[in-house]
Amino acid sequence: MSTNVSSSPEPTLPEKDRRVSPWWRALAYVLAIVLGLAVASAMSMFEQFKAQMEHMQKQLQAVAQIKSIAVLTDEQHAPAMLITQDPQEFTLQLQRLNAVAEGQEDSMQLWALSGTTRPKSLGVLTAKLKMQRLNASDKDLANIDTLAISVENKGGVDPAQGPRLPYLFKGAVIQKAR
């Protein structure tokens, strides 16, 4: 018995086309470009945001902060002097609100008053200036409830001597809420 095995080829399946369609390739390129643009836009917006925040912080630091305020009044209770404290600059800013001026041989001197303690001199005002600054730290103004201005001899008096009374202007110190 002989077996005839014929070696006939088995039917072959058609080979699948493994190439990618040009449309898919074009779509992938377009999406890659869109993704790149989105990342670049996001980075640009983040940098702009950072720059805006830095600018706003600088503006905020440049704005004068007020920790306390006092409106000194004369004997008729008319406003005569506005005093504000800038804790960042350690200064008092004084603004004259009336036309009262020192004589040629006089000076105005600012005093910090608190209950029964001796008045503390905060400085002598420069004659005829509408606005001026005096150095004053938080320590200088600690436990102070009133500010007053006296008229003294030219150049002011020794702080140990104390002011000449009565005060020309006087007013309560108001602390800003925190």
C-alpha positions in Angstrom: 0.0 0.0 0.0 1.4 2.9 -1.0 0.2 6.2 0.1 0.3 8.9 -2.2 0.5 12.0 -0.4 0.4 14.7 -2.7 1.9 17.8 -1.6 -0.6 20.3 -2.8 -0.4 23.6 -1.4 -2.9 24.5 1.2 -5.1 27.4 0.3 -3.5 30.6 1.7 -5.3 33.5 3.2 -4.8 36.8 1.7 -2.2 38.8 3.6 -3.6 41.9 5.5 -2.3 45.3 4.6 -0.4 46.5 7.6 0.2 50.0 6.4 -1.4 52.9 8.2 -3.9 55.0 6.3 -2.5 58.4 5.3 -5.6 60.0 6.9 -4.7 58.5 10.3 -1.1 59.7 10.0 -2.3 63.2 9.1 -4.7 63.2 12.0 -1.9 62.2 14.4 0.4 65.0 13.2 -2.4 67.6 13.6 -3.2 66.3 17.1 0.5 66.5 18.0 0.7 70.1 16.8 -2.5 71.0 18.7 -1.1 69.3 21.9 2.1 71.3 21.5 0.3 74.5 21.1 -1.9 73.8 24.2 1.2 73.1 26.3 2.9 76.3 25.1 -0.2 78.3 25.7 -0.6 76.9 29.3 3.0 77.7 30.0 2.7 81.2 28.7 -0.5 81.8 30.7 1.3 80.5 33.9 4.2 82.9 33.3 1.8 85.8 32.8 0.0 84.9 36.0 3.3 84.8 37.9 4.3 88.2 36.5 0.9 89.7 37.4 1.2 88.3 41.0 4.7 89.8 41.4 3.4 93.2 40.1 0.4 93.1 42.4 2.6 92.2 45.4 4.9 95.2 44.6 1.9 97.5 44.3 0.6 96.3 47.7 3.9 96.8 49.4 4.1 100.3 47.9 0.7 101.3 49.4 1.1 102.9 52.7 -0.3 100.9 55.5 -2.0 102.7 58.4 -1.8 101.2 61.9 -3.2 104.1 63.9 -4.8 107.5 63.2 -5.4 110.6 65.3 -7.2 113.8 64.4 -6.0 116.6 66.7 -8.5 119.4 67.3 -8.1 122.9 68.6 -10.1 124.5 71.5 -13.2 124.9 69.3 -13.0 121.2 68.4 -12.2 122.0 64.8 -9.8 119.6 63.1 -6.2 121.0 63.1 -3.9 118.1 62.4 -4.3 114.5 60.9 -1.7 112.1 62.1 -1.3 108.5 60.7 1.2 105.8 61.6 2.9 103.8 58.9 4.3 100.7 60.6 6.3 99.6 57.6 8.3 102.9 57.4 8.3 103.4 61.2 7.0 107.0 60.7 4.2 109.3 61.6 2.8 111.3 58.8 1.4 114.7 59.9 -0.9 116.8 57.8 -2.0 120.3 58.8 -5.7 120.8 58.4 -5.8 124.5 59.4 -3.8 127.7 58.8 -2.3 128.0 62.3 1.5 128.7 62.0 4.3 129.0 64.5 5.7 132.4 65.3 9.3 133.2 64.3 10.6 132.3 67.8 8.3 129.3 68.3 8.2 125.6 67.3 5.4 123.0 67.5 6.4 119.8 69.3 4.4 116.5 69.2 3.8 114.6 72.4 2.6 111.1 73.2 0.3 111.0 76.2 -0.8 108.0 78.2 -2.7 108.1 81.5 -0.5 109.2 84.4 2.9 108.7 82.7 5.0 111.7 81.7 4.5 113.0 78.2 6.9 111.6 75.6 8.3 113.9 72.9 7.9 112.4 69.4 9.7 115.3 67.7 9.6 119.0 66.6 7.5 119.9 63.6 9.1 121.8 60.7 7.6 125.2 60.4 5.2 126.0 57.6 5.1 122.5 56.0 1.6 121.2 55.2 2.8 117.6 55.4 5.8 116.0 57.0 7.0 112.8 58.6 8.5 112.1 62.0 10.3 108.8 62.9 8.3 106.7 65.3 8.4 103.0 66.0 5.7 100.8 67.5 7.7 101.0 70.7 7.4 104.8 70.7 3.7 104.5 70.4 3.0 101.6 72.7 0.3 102.2 75.3 -0.4 105.7 73.9 -4.0 106.9 73.9 -3.6 110.6 73.0 -1.3 112.8 70.9 -0.9 116.5 71.5 1.0 119.5 70.1 2.5 122.2 72.3 4.0 125.5 71.3 7.6 125.7 72.5 10.6 127.9 72.1 12.4 127.6 68.7 13.8 124.1 68.3 11.6 122.5 71.0 12.3 121.7 74.6 14.3 118.9 76.2 12.0 115.8 76.4 12.9 115.5 80.1 11.5 119.0 80.8 8.1 118.3 79.4 5.7 120.4 77.3 4.5 123.9 77.9 0.8 123.7 78.7 -2.0 124.1 77.7 -1.7 122.0 74.5 -2.4 123.8 71.2 -4.0 120.7 69.6 -5.0 117.4 71.2 -6.7 114.1 70.0 -7.2 110.5 70.7 -5.3 107.8 69.0 -7.4 105.2 67.2 -5.9 101.8 66.5 -6.9 100.1 63.2 -8.7 96.8 63.6 -6.5 93.8 62.7 
